[in-house]
Amino acid sequence: MIESAPMKKKRATRDPLTLEQSELAVCFYDAGNDHPSETFAQIAKRVVPRGFGKSKTSVAFKKEARKMFMLAG
């Protein structure tokens, strides 16, 4: 009798960001193009003046925002 290897569970690959966070991340790209001499922190104050928040998705949002900012530069 041949034993099959155990199947690995697949992780859900849904986007952890909300629609609003995804749209704001794109704003980081736009602001980075409009103000190329500014740093990420300066752009962040411009786009999200209240900060990134403390929700479950705030870390992923900040990571995505930084990635979009780096694409612009």
C-alpha positions, 0 to 999 in steps of 0.5 A: 500500500502506497502512503500519500504525503500529507497535504499542506494547508494553503494560506488565504491570500486575501489583501489585508488592507481595507479599500481606503488603505489601498487607495491611500497607499497609492497617494504615497506614490503620487505624493512621492512623485510630486515632492521628490525631495521629501522623505517618507516621514514628510510624505506620511504627514502630508498624506495621513496627518493623524498617523497610520493608526493602531488597527490590525492592518496598520503595519501592513498599511505602513509597509505598503505605503513605504513600498509605493513611496519607494517606487516613486523615488 
